[in-house]
């Protein structure tokens, strides 16, 4: 059953990845993600269904528009592939949980937000707010179906704790992170809190750790000039959260083993 859910989730992820490409392109430009239909950004020709098949269409067209021959960025199939792979992993992780739809939504939202943040240094409210509200609704529905509201209560507390922590940091060091990261932290705290109390600091710490390692890497490559580079924090928070969502149990078990002196 786990393999079946993972496979179905992976195929679904490929389709969602195609839609995320639309979201990533249009949301920063304040365009509708519904209308008009997908079209080539170079010649505005609508994309035919046969040219909109995840992964396959890009390969068949050799990365070029059928109408004008303009190159289609490799980013498009890459996002489809990453989304499919992560959806499959999340499907395997939550194959027996009513919370699966919520975490698939989280995965899609974090992929879109990460790419947009890397390209524009922004975390659009048009994605952050719906992601948080829809996630809360889906997790509440999961609690209702599972007849256990403890996880949902902890999720709400996690959202409040994460937001408060990031808000304090932003207040003390306002240039250290954007307020978009503060808003996003509440969403991440919600999903991490559903998993457990320990997962909340673990996911957020992992984000800070990834960010610090990349920052040190940039400085090692370009020297002191690296301090002038602005590196978006959102993708690291997303990566830290997904690390704990997918691998939190073994990571936390390992950490607890260290605390007991077990190596």
C-alpha positions in Angstrom: 0.0 0.0 0.0 2.8 2.4 0.8 4.4 1.8 -2.6 1.1 2.4 -4.3 0.4 5.6 -2.5 3.9 6.8 -3.3 3.5 6.0 -7.0 0.2 7.7 -7.3 1.5 10.7 -5.4 4.6 10.9 -7.6 2.5 10.9 -10.8 0.2 13.5 -9.3 3.4 15.5 -8.4 4.5 15.6 -12.0 1.2 17.2 -13.0 1.3 19.7 -10.1 4.9 20.5 -11.0 3.7 21.6 -14.4 1.2 23.9 -12.7 3.8 25.2 -10.3 5.8 26.5 -13.3 2.8 28.7 -14.1 2.6 29.9 -10.5 6.3 30.6 -10.4 6.2 32.7 -13.6 2.9 34.6 -13.0 2.6 35.3 -9.3 5.7 37.6 -9.1 4.3 39.4 -12.1 0.9 39.7 -10.4 -0.9 37.8 -13.1 -3.7 35.4 -12.8 -2.7 31.7 -12.5 -6.0 30.6 -14.0 -6.5 32.8 -17.1 -5.2 32.9 -19.8 -4.2 29.3 -20.5 -0.6 28.3 -20.6 1.3 30.1 -23.5 4.7 30.6 -24.7 6.3 33.7 -23.0 8.1 34.6 -26.2 5.3 34.4 -28.9 2.2 34.1 -26.7 1.0 31.1 -28.6 -1.2 28.9 -26.4 0.4 25.6 -25.5 -1.4 22.6 -26.9 -2.3 19.7 -24.6 0.2 17.5 -26.4 3.0 20.0 -25.6 2.0 20.2 -21.9 2.8 16.7 -20.8 5.2 16.8 -17.8 8.8 15.9 -18.7 7.9 14.2 -22.0 6.8 17.3 -23.9 10.0 19.2 -23.1 12.1 16.2 -24.2 10.1 15.7 -27.5 10.3 19.4 -28.3 14.0 19.4 -27.4 13.5 22.3 -25.1 12.1 24.6 -27.7 8.7 26.2 -28.5 6.9 24.4 -31.3 5.6 27.7 -32.8 8.5 30.1 -32.6 11.5 27.9 -31.7 12.4 29.9 -28.6 14.3 27.9 -26.0 12.3 26.6 -23.0 14.3 26.7 -19.8 15.5 23.4 -18.3 14.0 24.7 -15.1 10.5 23.6 -16.3 11.2 19.9 -16.5 13.4 20.1 -13.4 10.6 21.5 -11.3 8.3 18.8 -12.6 10.8 16.2 -11.7 11.6 17.5 -8.3 7.9 17.9 -7.5 7.2 14.4 -8.6 10.0 13.0 -6.5 9.1 14.9 -3.4 5.4 14.0 -3.7 6.4 10.3 -4.0 8.6 10.7 -0.8 5.8 12.5 1.1 3.3 9.8 -0.2 5.5 7.1 1.3 6.0 9.0 4.5 2.2 9.7 5.1 0.7 6.7 3.3 -1.4 5.7 6.3 -2.2 9.2 7.5 -5.2 11.5 6.8 -2.6 14.4 6.9 -1.2 13.3 3.5 -3.1 16.0 1.5 -1.9 18.7 3.8 1.8 17.7 3.4 1.5 17.4 -0.3 0.1 21.0 -0.3 3.0 22.0 1.9 5.5 20.5 -0.5 4.0 22.2 -3.6 3.9 25.5 -1.8 7.5 25.4 -0.6 8.8 24.5 -4.0 7.0 27.5 -5.6 8.1 29.8 -2.8 11.7 28.7 -2.9 12.1 29.3 -6.6 10.4 32.6 -6.4 12.5 33.7 -3.5 15.7 32.7 -5.3 14.7 34.7 -8.3 13.1 37.8 -6.8 14.0 37.8 -3.0 10.3 37.8 -2.2 7.9 35.4 -0.6 4.5 36.4 -2.0 1.6 36.7 0.3 -0.6 35.3 -2.5 1.1 31.9 -1.8 2.1 32.1 1.9 -1.4 33.0 3.2 -3.4 30.4 1.2 -0.7 27.8 2.1 -1.2 28.5 5.8 -5.0 28.7 5.8 -5.5 25.7 3.6 -3.0 23.7 5.6 -4.8 24.5 8.8 -8.1 23.4 7.3 -6.7 20.2 5.9 -4.9 19.4 9.2 -8.1 20.1 11.1 -10.0 17.7 8.8 -7.3 15.1 9.4 -7.7 15.5 13.2 -11.5 15.1 12.7 -11.1 12.0 10.7 -8.6 10.6 13.1 -10.6 11.6 16.1 -7.5 13.1 17.8 -7.2 16.8 18.2 -3.9 16.8 20.2 -1.9 16.9 17.0 -3.9 19.9 15.7 -3.6 21.7 18.9 0.1 21.2 18.9 0.3 22.4 15.3 -1.5 25.6 16.2 0.9 26.1 19.1 3.8 25.4 16.8 2.6 28.1 14.4 2.4 30.7 17.2 5.8 29.7 18.7 7.6 29.8 15.4 6.1 33.2 14.4 6.9 34.7 17.8 10.5 33.5 17.6 11.1 34.8 14.1 9.2 38.1 14.9 11.6 38.7 17.9 14.6 38.0 15.7 13.3 40.3 13.0 12.7 43.1 15.6 16.2 42.8 17.1 18.0 42.4 13.7 15.5 43.9 11.2 18.0 43.5 8.3 18.8 39.9 9.2 15.7 38.6 7.4 12.6 39.8 5.6 9.2 39.9 7.1 8.2 37.3 4.5 10.3 34.8 6.4 8.5 35.7 9.6 5.1 35.0 7.9 6.4 31.8 6.4 7.7 30.6 9.8 4.1 30.4 11.1 3.2 28.0 8.3 6.3 25.9 8.9 5.6 25.8 12.6 2.1 24.6 11.9 3.2 21.6 9.9 6.2 20.8 12.1 4.0 21.1 15.2 1.6 18.5 13.8 4.5 16.0 13.8 5.7 16.7 17.4 7.2 19.2 19.8 10.8 18.3 19.0 10.2 18.7 15.3 9.5 22.4 15.6 13.0 23.5 16.8 14.6 20.8 14.7 13.0 22.0 11.4 13.8 25.6 12.1 17.3 24.9 13.3 17.9 22.9 10.1 16.9 25.9 8.1 19.4 28.1 9.9 22.1 25.4 9.6 21.6 25.1 5.8 21.7 28.9 5.5 24.9 29.2 7.5 26.6 26.5 5.6 25.8 28.0 2.2 26.8 31.5 3.5 30.1 30.2 4.6 30.5 28.4 1.3 29.9 31.7 -0.6 32.4 33.5 1.5 35.0 30.7 1.0 34.6 31.1 -2.7 34.5 34.9 -3.2 36.1 36.0 0.1 35.0 39.0 2.0 32.9 40.2 -1.0 30.6 37.4 -0.1 29.2 39.5 2.7 27.7 41.8 0.1 25.7 39.0 -1.5 22.1 38.7 -0.5 21.0 35.1 -0.1 17.3 34.5 0.3 16.4 32.6 3.5 13.1 31.1 2.5 14.6 28.2 0.5 16.7 27.2 3.5 13.7 27.3 5.8 11.8 25.2 3.3 14.7 22.7 3.0 15.0 22.4 6.7 11.3 21.8 7.2 11.2 19.1 4.4 14.2 17.4 5.9 12.4 17.0 9.2 9.1 16.1 7.6 10.7 13.3 5.6 13.5 12.2 7.9 12.7 13.7 11.3 12.3 10.4 13.2 15.7 8.9 12.4 17.4 12.3 12.9 15.8 13.0 16.2 16.5 9.4 17.4 20.1 9.9 16.5 20.2 13.1 18.4 18.6 11.6 21.4 21.2 8.8 21.2 23.9 11.4 21.4 22.3 12.9 24.5 22.4 9.5 26.2 26.0 8.9 25.1 25.1 6.3 22.5 27.1 6.5 19.3 
